[in-house]
Amino acid sequence: MHRSLWLKDVADDLKPTTPLSGELTCDVTIVGGGFVGLWTALRIRELDPGCSVVILERDVCGGGASGRNGGFVMSWWPKISSLTALCGVDEALRLAQASEANISELGAFCAEHGIDAHFRQSGWLWTATTDVQRGAWNGVQSLCARLGRDVFKTVAPDELARRSGSPKHLEGAIEASNATVQPARLVRGLRRVAIRSGVTIFENTPVLRFERSVPARLGTPAGCVTARRVVLAHNAWAAEIPDLRRTILPVTSTIIATEPIPERLKAIGWTGGESITDSQLMVDYYRTTRDGRIAFGKGTGMISFSSRIGPRYDQDEALNRVTEADFRATYPHLADVRIEHSWSGPVDRSYDSLPVFGHLPNAPHIVYGVGWSGNGVGPSRLGGRILASLALGVEDEWSRCGLVNRKVKLFPPEPVRYLGGIMVRSAVRRKEAAEADNRKPAWLDSVLSRLAPSGLEDKSA
Ligand SMILES: Cc1cc2nc3c(=O)[nH]c(=O)nc-3n(C[C@H](O)[C@H](O)[C@H](O)COP(=O)(O)OP(=O)(O)OC[C@H]3O[C@@H](n4cnc5c(N)ncnc54)[C@H](O)[C@@H]3O)c2cc1C
């Protein structure tokens, strides 16, 4: 199994539990031991300490996206326009504010539980690296201002170039609340806290089938769990479930990491710990690590027929090359720096890039939370609240929140999804390559690009 830099760093802590064998009965079974599954389990135990909770995990906890991501801990403010359109101003504000407060709360949680996740709250620079990207944040910035919230502060170009360590950053704004973590340390820490709180975890235990009977039955290679309630928290893999197949599209995101270069970071000025993105749809996202590396990611957006997640979602040379090329273009003065690690992972894109919560049709006892769309490190903690309330049948602001049972735009059925997806992705790549060279993109590429699902942020045109 190809592992990320983050998971290699915690290799000593990856010893799996014994897989499930035989029959087991519990109150709630959670499929997937990533951030979403673990936060949900913890919240259920908090709301109902008598509730027996079992997590079934195909690999080890954190083996999926949670142990492979960029470690950006973000809010939902960049999606404030979409949230407002979806659930009205008051609920949008409540969710965005909760997602911002959640970032500091996550840091406090790590401190309280002795999780050394390298939590660092140094803000996120949302930048333009080409002319066409300039002011991409203007719409969100002014909507926040109209709502009385001064969230995104403009950063002067010279300060931006200094703090990001590269004059390729032309303009930008900062959302100061954002943080970074070493995500594998966070997810493995959550696993420890969950076990201590009484959650039972079976790793190397894929759910191969489930029956929607009441209670539900979930079959694994050597066992079976009977559960009153089920939470589906298996991210992009949930696209295997026919009812969710058109709600999410599993796409790749790819990260490369340099050798440790603390002295070079000092020399270029990127010492403040800021996380950075550009404003492409196939977004470049990058941050530094505690040992002085740069981890540079790209939304490489590869898709597969029928949304099957194969080995190319773990590691793919072509995707690594594309990602490295963007790193070299953004930091040409680090041309001699070696790349030591590279990996990919699946992202569960929803059409509007906001998560979707609900229960499967005619199965109120089987709930799901998918569609994190590349912003799940922070918001998964709120997702855990939503899923726990849904699973326990608790009526509160989380089970009633605007992201639950919402009407979503669906991806087309196969084979249109795959063939159309390839066409749109190629058009976006050509368009963004032209823009990177300050060339005018082909008309058809611009038209096709508009069919792509929306990105991590609500960008101004
Ligand atoms: C390369 C990359 C970079 C990213 N960067 C960022 C970032 O910087 N900031 C951010 O906020 N978000 C980022 N994301 C997204 C973020 O990682 C996810 O939104 C978040 O980790 C989702 O957590 P999860 O629990 O839903 O998924 P996962 O961590 O993937 O957990 C799902 C688990 O389910 C398991 N599973 C799958 N099928 C089965 C089955 N049949 N039976 C049992 N278990 C099963 C998987 O093994 C997996 O461990 C990134 C994602 C990737 C891939």
The ligand as an ORCA input file, in Angstrom:
! r2SCAN-3c Opt
* xyz 0 1
  C      -4.871     14.567     -1.576
  C      -5.984     15.202     -0.774
  C      -5.828     16.484     -0.261
  C      -6.818     17.059      0.518
  N      -6.556     18.242      1.135
  C      -7.452     18.738      2.029
  C      -7.135     19.863      2.824
  O      -6.024     20.381      2.791
  N      -8.091     20.326      3.678
  C      -9.315     19.752      3.785
  O     -10.146     20.222      4.548
  N      -9.625     18.644      3.071
  C      -8.722     18.106      2.229
  N      -9.002     16.956      1.566
  C     -10.283     16.285      1.847
  C     -10.275     15.599      3.212
  O      -9.153     14.780      3.333
  C     -11.542     14.779      3.371
  O     -12.677     15.597      3.160
  C     -11.672     14.157      4.732
  O     -10.524     13.475      5.115
  C     -12.861     13.226      4.658
  O     -12.881     12.375      5.744
  P     -13.737     11.055      5.618
  O     -13.777     10.458      6.970
  O     -15.046     11.343      4.947
  O     -12.962     10.173      4.561
  P     -11.767      9.135      4.667
  O     -10.677      9.596      5.515
  O     -11.443      8.731      3.272
  O     -12.416      7.934      5.435
  C     -13.259      6.995      4.810
  C     -12.759      5.638      5.206
  O     -13.669      4.652      4.747
  C     -12.928      3.498      4.465
  N     -13.751      2.627      3.618
  C     -14.038      2.791      2.300
  N     -14.850      1.808      1.883
  C     -15.087      1.012      2.961
  C     -15.840     -0.179      3.150
  N     -16.532     -0.739      2.162
  N     -15.842     -0.741      4.384
  C     -15.142     -0.181      5.422
  N     -14.403      0.955      5.279
  C     -14.393      1.538      4.066
  C     -11.676      4.023      3.792
  O     -10.613      3.105      3.879
  C     -11.407      5.295      4.583
  O     -10.470      5.118      5.615
  C      -8.046     16.359      0.747
  C      -8.236     15.097      0.206
  C      -7.203     14.508     -0.538
  C      -7.410     13.120     -1.080
*
